[in-house]
Amino acid sequence: MKVTERLAALRALMQQNGLNAYIVPGTDPHASEYMAPHWMEMSWITGFLGETGTAVVTMERAFLWTDSRYYLQAEFELQGSTVELMRESDIDCPTIPQWLVANMQGTVGVNPEMYSVNAYQGLRSQLEDGGLCLKSIDLIRPIWTENRPDIPMNKLLPYDEKYAGETVENKMKRVRQALQEHRADAVVIAELDEIGWLLNVRGTDVDYTPCVIAYCVLEQNRCTLFIDNRKLDESGRAWLCSKGVEILGYEDVFAYLRNMEAKGVLFDGNRVNEALFEAVNPAIKRKVNATPSPVQVMMSIKNEVEIAGEREAMKVDAVALTRFFKWLEEEALKTPQTELTLAAKLREFRAMGKNFTDESFCTIAGWNANGAIVHYHAVPEECAKIEGNGVLLLDSGGQYLDGTTDITRTVWVGDPEAIDEHVKHDFTLVLKGHIALAQARFPKGTRGNQLDILAHQYMWQEGVTYGHGTGHGVGHYMGCHEGPANIRTDNNTNPMKEGNIFSDEPGIYRAGEYGIRTENLIVTVPAQNLSARTTGETYYEFETITLCFYDTRLMDRNMMTQGEIDWLNAYHKKVYDQVSPRLNKEEAAYLAEKCKAL
């Protein structure tokens, strides 16, 4: 079917069901960052293959809302489809509810599996305020019957407790105690990383994130995993049974919830989809919307074993990065290279490391002007050739059985004498903010938005800023982006907790010229060597766990304080001391040169 035929089939069903508009979001039932092709309904109905977008179909017209990263791609892919592009990053572009209220009457339909409870309720409220009705109905499944990819059937993989650092039984006990505090005796879990953490299981169903597709309901007296039986081999089934986990089919979750007897059920309204919420037995009087869920909070606090694993993964990752940058300087440009060939070579070096399983996200390799596109994604037809002199922004990460890494380094490629002073100035502004956050000390209860100014301060003094967050949570052999706390200007009410791992990644982006971002991972630890006159509160600080040198050729040392230089020298000494024993003689000599004290 062509897109126009798909739209016609959808409109026929809309008419049968009394709908005046239908919304198809680019989401899946598990609030996944990376979703399986089975759920790419927005792409199927529009022909647009970008990662972010929402389609709206009326009886006469069809639209795609997406942001500025995808404008060019959308213009190309929507040609001949009759789908119109709505440029949602433009200041005058209405939101979907605003457009519907202004242009429609009647009923709007959505598949409730593709909306979180909170998102669904927010949409319903906005539409009802404008005189529209919202109806839960899946109209894509009846028409996408040809060549629809199956839900992945990869095997559930038990995750060894030597990596997890805590038994399933103890995790269940802690979650059940949290349920009692919320006066609930059951929790519905839809997000795949939460299921993986709770049951100490992993999988290969989702790109870059080692998850298995399933639902879970934990009650005071039982735990049920809803998963396709084909995903369980003998070892997977034995693991679940040994933990007292009952097994039902993936789609059985809806019937189970309809018949479940409980005094109260807890769910995370940002992570549990509306279809699950609607299925909960209406006789259950107490439905607790706990955002974030206690599972997410517990998962974000890494135990000693997990943190030790992260430190080991960082060393393995550092070896790959050192070898890559040595190759980039000494060998790469002897043959033609592109952004994509660099990304492939970096993966090749990482894959040589112990316990490597995958990248933690799609590597961003931005050469010169492409580096100024914050979430740049190179494609074969348009990726840049690496030639001449310039700035390379490389944002990458690896998944290892003992940890997840995420690092950005901006380096100069070519003749160092050609480095522009503006590049040095911007690089050093970013570095100063990066160091300031890494050195932060703060009392218990501090939120990320209270720390964000540390990374922005030097740029703001010059009228420069960046639009993305400064720091996101990072999972342990799990999602590279994790909540509930973060470091950004938005007012996230979740405080930083001991054991949280965050990124520290300020940046400057000069459109049409270059992008600069510097990123390490930092773990929240108890503050050491407090003043003898401290008033007694609990204080935290950050330990930097990423191990990779910075390109000192890009630094303007006149802009740096002695304290910043001391921090940098101490960091480079730590990098050399911990990484060089794992390198051969030539690689260690290269690293020693890169880590020389300023």
C-alpha positions in Angstrom: 0.0 0.0 0.0 1.1 3.5 -0.8 0.8 6.2 1.8 -2.3 7.6 0.0 -3.9 4.1 0.1 -3.1 3.8 3.8 -4.7 7.1 4.5 -7.8 6.1 2.6 -8.1 2.9 4.6 -7.7 4.8 7.8 -10.3 7.4 6.8 -12.8 4.6 6.0 -12.4 3.2 9.5 -12.6 6.7 11.0 -16.0 7.2 9.2 -17.2 3.8 10.5 -16.3 4.8 14.0 -17.6 8.3 14.0 -14.2 10.0 14.2 -13.4 13.4 12.7 -9.7 13.1 13.4 -7.2 10.5 14.3 -3.7 11.0 16.0 -0.9 8.6 15.4 2.1 9.4 17.7 5.7 8.1 17.2 5.6 6.1 20.4 5.2 2.5 21.6 3.3 1.0 24.6 6.4 1.0 26.8 7.5 4.6 26.6 10.7 3.5 24.9 13.4 5.8 23.7 14.2 3.3 20.9 11.2 1.2 19.8 10.8 -1.9 17.8 9.7 -1.5 14.1 6.4 -3.3 15.0 5.2 -0.1 16.6 6.4 2.5 14.1 2.8 3.4 13.2 3.5 7.1 12.6 6.2 6.2 10.0 3.9 3.6 8.3 0.9 6.0 7.9 3.0 9.0 6.7 6.2 7.5 5.1 8.3 9.7 7.3 11.2 7.7 8.9 12.5 10.3 11.4 12.8 9.3 15.1 10.4 12.0 16.3 7.0 13.0 14.9 3.2 12.7 15.3 0.6 12.3 12.6 -2.9 13.8 12.5 -5.4 12.6 10.0 -8.7 14.2 9.3 -11.2 13.3 6.6 -9.8 15.9 4.2 -6.2 16.4 5.2 -3.2 14.7 6.9 -0.3 16.4 8.8 3.0 15.5 10.4 4.3 17.5 13.4 8.1 17.2 13.8 10.9 19.4 15.0 13.6 21.3 13.2 16.1 18.4 13.2 13.9 16.6 10.7 12.5 19.4 8.4 14.7 18.5 5.4 14.2 14.8 5.8 10.4 15.2 6.2 10.1 17.5 3.1 11.8 14.8 1.1 10.0 11.8 2.5 6.5 13.3 2.4 6.6 14.2 -1.3 3.6 12.7 -3.0 2.1 11.5 0.2 -0.5 14.3 0.6 0.8 14.6 4.2 1.6 18.2 5.1 4.6 19.2 7.3 3.9 21.1 10.5 7.2 22.7 11.7 6.7 22.4 15.5 9.9 24.2 16.3 8.7 27.3 14.6 7.3 29.9 17.1 4.1 30.3 15.1 3.3 26.6 14.8 0.2 25.5 16.8 0.4 22.5 19.0 -1.7 19.5 17.9 -4.5 20.2 20.5 -4.5 23.9 19.5 -4.9 23.1 15.8 -7.6 20.5 16.4 -9.6 22.9 18.6 -9.3 25.7 16.1 -10.2 23.6 13.0 -12.3 20.6 14.1 -15.5 19.6 15.7 -16.6 16.2 17.0 -14.5 13.3 18.1 -10.7 12.6 18.0 -9.4 9.1 18.2 -6.1 7.7 19.5 -4.7 4.3 20.3 -4.4 4.4 24.2 -1.5 2.0 24.1 0.6 4.7 22.5 -0.1 7.4 25.2 1.0 7.4 28.7 -1.7 8.0 31.3 -0.6 11.5 31.9 -0.2 12.4 28.3 -3.6 11.0 27.5 -5.3 12.9 30.3 -3.6 16.1 29.3 -4.7 15.7 25.7 -8.3 14.9 26.7 -8.4 17.9 29.0 -7.2 20.3 26.2 -9.6 18.8 23.7 -12.6 18.9 26.0 -11.9 22.5 26.9 -12.2 23.2 23.2 -15.4 21.2 22.8 -13.9 18.1 21.3 -14.3 14.5 22.6 -11.4 12.0 22.8 -12.0 8.3 22.1 -9.7 5.3 22.8 -9.5 3.1 19.7 -6.8 1.4 17.7 -7.4 1.9 14.0 -3.9 1.1 12.7 -3.9 -2.6 13.7 -6.9 -3.5 11.5 -5.3 -1.9 8.4 -1.6 -2.6 8.9 -1.8 -6.3 8.1 0.6 -6.5 5.2 4.4 -6.7 6.0 4.0 -5.4 9.5 7.1 -6.5 11.5 6.4 -8.9 14.3 7.2 -7.9 17.9 10.8 -9.1 18.4 11.0 -12.6 19.7 14.6 -12.5 21.0 15.3 -14.5 24.2 15.0 -13.2 27.7 18.5 -13.3 29.2 19.1 -13.7 33.0 21.4 -11.0 34.3 24.0 -12.4 36.7 23.8 -11.0 40.3 27.6 -10.5 40.2 26.8 -7.6 37.9 23.5 -6.5 39.4 24.7 -6.4 43.0 21.3 -7.3 44.5 19.0 -10.2 44.4 15.6 -10.2 42.8 14.0 -11.2 46.1 15.5 -8.2 47.9 14.4 -5.8 45.1 10.8 -7.1 45.3 10.9 -6.8 49.1 11.9 -3.1 48.8 9.3 -2.3 46.2 6.6 -4.0 48.3 7.6 -1.9 51.2 7.2 1.2 49.0 3.8 0.0 47.9 2.7 -0.1 51.6 3.8 3.5 52.0 1.6 4.4 49.1 -1.3 2.4 50.5 -1.2 0.1 47.5 -0.7 -3.6 47.2 0.1 -3.9 43.4 2.2 -2.0 40.9 1.8 -2.1 37.1 5.2 -1.9 35.3 5.3 -1.2 31.6 8.7 0.4 31.1 11.2 -2.2 29.9 14.2 -1.0 31.9 12.2 -1.1 35.1 11.2 -4.7 34.4 14.8 -5.6 33.6 16.1 -4.0 36.8 13.4 -5.6 39.1 13.8 -9.2 37.7 17.5 -9.0 36.9 16.9 -9.8 33.2 18.1 -8.3 30.0 17.4 -8.8 26.3 18.1 -7.7 22.7 14.6 -6.6 21.7 15.4 -2.9 21.6 18.3 -1.1 19.7 21.0 0.1 22.1 19.1 -0.8 25.2 19.4 -4.3 26.6 15.8 -4.9 27.3 13.2 -7.6 26.7 9.6 -6.7 25.7 7.1 -7.6 28.5 4.8 -6.2 31.1 5.0 -7.0 34.8 2.6 -6.7 37.8 4.1 -7.0 41.2 1.7 -7.7 44.1 2.2 -8.3 47.8 1.9 -12.0 47.3 2.9 -12.7 43.7 4.8 -11.4 40.7 3.6 -11.9 37.2 5.6 -11.4 34.0 3.5 -11.0 30.8 5.8 -12.2 27.9 5.5 -14.2 24.7 6.3 -17.8 25.5 8.6 -18.0 22.5 11.0 -15.6 24.2 11.7 -18.1 27.0 14.2 -20.8 26.7 15.1 -23.3 29.4 17.5 -21.0 31.2 15.2 -18.0 31.1 12.2 -19.9 32.3 14.2 -21.6 35.1 15.5 -18.2 36.2 12.0 -16.7 36.5 10.7 -19.7 38.2 13.5 -19.7 40.7 12.5 -16.1 41.7 8.8 -17.1 42.1 7.8 -15.2 39.0 4.6 -16.5 37.3 4.4 -16.3 33.5 1.5 -15.4 31.3 1.2 -14.3 27.7 2.1 -10.8 26.6 -1.4 -9.7 25.7 -2.9 -11.4 28.8 -2.0 -8.4 30.9 -5.2 -6.6 30.0 -7.5 -9.5 31.1 -5.4 -9.9 34.2 -5.8 -6.3 35.2 -9.6 -6.4 34.5 -9.9 -9.3 37.0 -7.3 -8.3 39.5 -8.4 -7.9 43.1 -6.5 -5.3 45.1 -7.2 -2.5 47.6 -5.0 -0.2 45.7 -2.9 -0.2 42.5 0.1 2.0 41.8 1.3 3.1 38.4 3.7 5.7 37.0 1.5 8.0 34.9 4.5 9.0 32.7 5.4 5.4 32.0 2.3 3.3 32.0 0.1 3.5 28.9 -3.5 4.6 29.0 -4.7 1.2 27.7 -3.4 -0.6 30.8 -4.9 2.1 33.1 -8.3 1.6 31.4 -8.1 -2.1 31.8 -7.6 -2.0 35.6 -10.6 -3.5 37.4 -13.0 -0.6 38.0 -13.8 -2.1 41.4 -10.4 -1.1 42.7 -11.1 2.1 44.5 -7.5 3.4 45.0 -5.4 4.0 41.9 -2.2 5.8 42.8 -0.4 7.8 40.1 3.1 7.9 41.5 5.4 9.8 39.2 8.2 8.7 39.4 7.5 5.2 40.4 9.4 3.8 43.4 10.9 1.3 40.9 12.4 4.1 38.8 13.8 5.8 41.9 15.4 2.6 43.3 16.8 1.8 39.9 18.5 5.2 39.6 20.4 4.7 42.8 23.3 2.4 41.9 24.7 0.0 44.5 28.4 -0.5 45.2 28.6 -3.4 42.7 27.0 -1.5 39.9 29.3 1.5 40.5 32.3 -0.7 40.6 31.1 -2.3 37.3 30.7 1.2 35.8 34.3 2.1 36.8 35.5 -1.1 35.1 33.5 -0.5 32.0 34.9 3.0 31.8 38.5 1.6 31.7 37.6 -0.8 28.9 35.9 2.1 27.1 38.9 4.3 27.6 41.2 1.8 25.9 38.9 1.8 22.9 38.8 5.6 22.8 42.6 5.9 23.1 43.1 3.5 20.3 40.5 5.3 18.2 42.0 8.8 18.6 45.5 7.5 18.0 44.3 5.9 14.8 42.4 9.1 13.9 45.6 11.2 14.2 48.1 8.8 12.8 46.4 6.6 10.2 42.8 7.5 9.4 43.3 10.3 6.8 45.7 8.2 4.8 42.5 6.8 3.2 39.1 8.6 2.5 37.0 8.9 5.7 33.5 10.1 6.4 31.5 10.7 9.6 30.0 7.2 9.2 33.4 5.4 8.7 34.7 7.1 11.8 31.7 5.9 13.8 32.1 2.4 12.4 35.8 2.3 13.4 35.0 3.5 16.9 32.5 0.6 17.3 35.2 -1.8 16.0 37.6 -0.7 18.7 34.9 -0.9 21.4 33.8 -4.4 20.2 37.3 -5.6 21.1 36.7 -4.8 24.8 35.7 -7.3 27.5 31.9 -7.6 28.1 31.0 -5.3 25.2 27.5 -6.1 23.8 26.5 -3.0 21.8 26.7 0.7 21.5 24.6 2.6 24.0 23.1 4.9 21.3 23.8 5.8 17.6 27.1 7.6 17.5 27.0 11.2 16.7 30.0 12.2 14.5 29.6 15.8 13.5 32.3 17.3 11.2 32.5 21.1 11.3 29.1 22.5 10.5 27.3 19.2 11.2 28.6 19.3 14.8 26.4 22.4 15.4 23.3 20.2 14.8 22.7 19.0 18.4 21.2 15.6 17.6 22.9 15.1 14.3 22.5 11.7 12.6 24.7 11.1 9.6 23.2 9.2 6.7 25.2 7.6 3.8 23.8 9.9 1.1 24.7 13.1 2.9 27.4 12.5 5.5 30.4 14.7 5.4 33.9 13.7 4.2 36.6 14.3 6.7 39.1 16.4 4.9 41.2 19.5 5.5 41.2 21.1 8.9 38.3 21.3 11.3 36.4 20.4 14.4 35.1 16.9 15.0 32.4 16.4 17.7 32.1 12.8 18.6 29.3 11.7 21.0 29.3 7.9 21.6 28.9 5.2 24.2 29.0 1.5 24.8 27.0 -1.2 26.5 29.1 -3.6 28.6 27.7 -6.3 30.9 29.2 -4.4 33.8 28.2 -0.8 32.8 26.9 1.7 30.3 29.2 4.5 29.0 28.4 7.9 27.3 31.1 10.3 26.3 31.5 13.3 24.1 34.9 14.7 23.0 35.5 17.5 20.6 38.9 17.3 18.8 40.8 19.1 16.1 41.6 17.2 13.0 44.3 18.6 10.7 47.1 21.1 11.2 47.1 22.5 14.8 48.5 25.8 13.5 45.2 26.3 11.7 43.0 26.3 14.9 40.9 29.5 14.9 41.0 31.5 18.1 37.2 31.6 18.2 37.2 27.8 18.4 39.7 27.9 21.3 37.6 30.5 23.1 34.4 28.5 22.7 36.0 25.2 23.6 37.4 26.7 26.8 34.1 28.3 27.8 32.5 24.8 27.5 35.4 23.3 29.4 35.1 25.8 32.3 31.4 25.0 32.7 32.1 21.3 32.5 34.8 21.5 35.2 32.6 23.7 37.4 29.8 21.2 37.5 32.3 18.3 38.0 33.6 20.1 41.1 30.2 20.9 42.6 29.4 20.2 46.3 25.8 20.5 47.5 23.6 19.5 50.4 21.2 16.6 50.4 17.9 17.5 48.7 19.5 19.7 46.0 17.8 19.4 42.6 19.5 19.4 39.2 18.1 22.8 38.1 19.9 24.3 41.1 23.2 23.1 39.8 22.7 23.8 36.1 23.9 27.4 36.4 27.4 26.1 37.2 27.8 24.7 33.7 26.1 27.7 32.0 27.7 30.6 33.9 30.7 31.4 31.8 28.7 31.2 28.5 25.9 33.4 29.9 28.4 36.1 30.8 29.1 36.4 27.1 25.5 36.0 25.9 26.0 32.4 24.8 23.9 29.4 25.7 22.8 25.9 24.6 19.3 24.4 24.3 19.8 20.9 25.6 20.0 19.6 29.1 23.4 19.7 30.9 23.0 16.2 32.4 20.8 13.2 32.1 20.7 10.1 34.3 22.4 7.0 33.0 21.4 3.4 33.6 23.6 0.4 34.6 23.8 -1.9 31.6 20.5 -0.4 30.7 19.2 2.8 29.0 21.7 5.5 28.4 19.0 8.0 29.4 17.4 7.5 32.7 15.3 9.4 35.3 14.0 10.6 37.5 16.6 13.4 38.3 18.5 15.4 35.7 20.6 18.5 35.4 18.9 21.2 33.3 17.2 24.5 33.6 13.7 22.9 33.9 12.4 22.6 37.4 12.6 18.8 38.0 11.5 18.3 41.6 13.5 15.0 42.0 16.6 15.6 44.0 20.1 14.2 43.4 20.7 11.1 45.4 23.8 9.2 46.4 24.5 6.6 43.7 22.9 8.6 40.8 25.0 8.7 37.7 24.6 11.7 35.4 26.2 13.1 32.3 28.1 16.5 32.5 27.8 17.9 28.9 27.6 21.6 28.2 28.1 22.7 24.7 28.3 25.6 22.2 26.9 25.4 18.7 27.8 27.8 16.0 25.3 27.2 13.1 27.1 26.7 9.8 30.5 26.5 11.5 31.1 23.9 14.2 29.8 22.4 17.4 31.6 21.9 20.7 30.4 19.6 23.5 32.4 18.0 26.3 30.9 15.2 28.3 31.9 12.9 31.1 29.8 10.7 33.4 29.8 11.6 37.1 28.5 9.7 40.1 27.0 11.3 43.2 29.0 10.4 46.3 29.3 11.7 49.9 31.4 14.8 50.0 34.9 14.4 51.5 37.0 16.8 53.6 34.3 19.2 54.7 35.2 22.1 56.8 35.5 21.5 60.5 32.9 24.2 60.9 30.3 22.5 58.8 26.8 22.8 60.2 26.2 19.1 60.0 24.0 18.5 56.9 24.7 15.6 54.6 26.7 16.9 51.6 27.4 15.3 48.2 29.9 15.8 45.4 30.5 14.3 42.0 33.2 11.7 41.2 34.1 11.8 37.5 34.2 8.2 36.2 34.8 8.7 32.5 38.5 8.2 31.6 39.5 10.0 28.4 41.8 12.9 27.7 40.7 16.3 26.4 42.2 17.9 23.4 44.5 20.4 25.1 45.4 22.0 21.7 41.9 23.6 21.7 42.3 25.2 25.1 43.0 28.9 25.7 45.0 28.6 28.9 44.8 32.4 29.5 41.0 31.9 30.1 41.5 29.2 32.8 42.1 29.7 36.5 44.8 27.9 38.3 42.2 25.8 40.0 40.8 24.7 36.7 44.3 23.8 35.4 45.0 21.9 38.6 41.7 19.9 38.2 42.6 19.2 34.6 46.1 18.0 35.4 44.8 15.8 38.2 42.2 14.3 35.9 44.7 13.6 33.1 47.0 11.9 35.6 44.1 9.7 36.7 43.4 8.8 33.1 47.0 7.9 32.4 47.5 5.9 35.6 44.3 3.9 35.2 44.3 3.3 31.4 48.0 3.1 30.4 48.6 -0.4 32.1 46.0 -1.8 29.6 47.8 -0.4 26.5 50.8 -1.5 24.5 54.0 0.5 24.6 53.1 2.8 21.6 49.6 3.4 22.8 50.8 4.3 26.3 53.3 6.7 24.9 50.5 8.4 22.9 48.3 8.6 25.9 51.2 10.1 28.0 51.6 12.8 25.4 47.9 13.6 25.5 47.8 13.7 29.3 50.9 15.9 29.8 50.3 18.5 32.5 49.5 22.0 31.4 
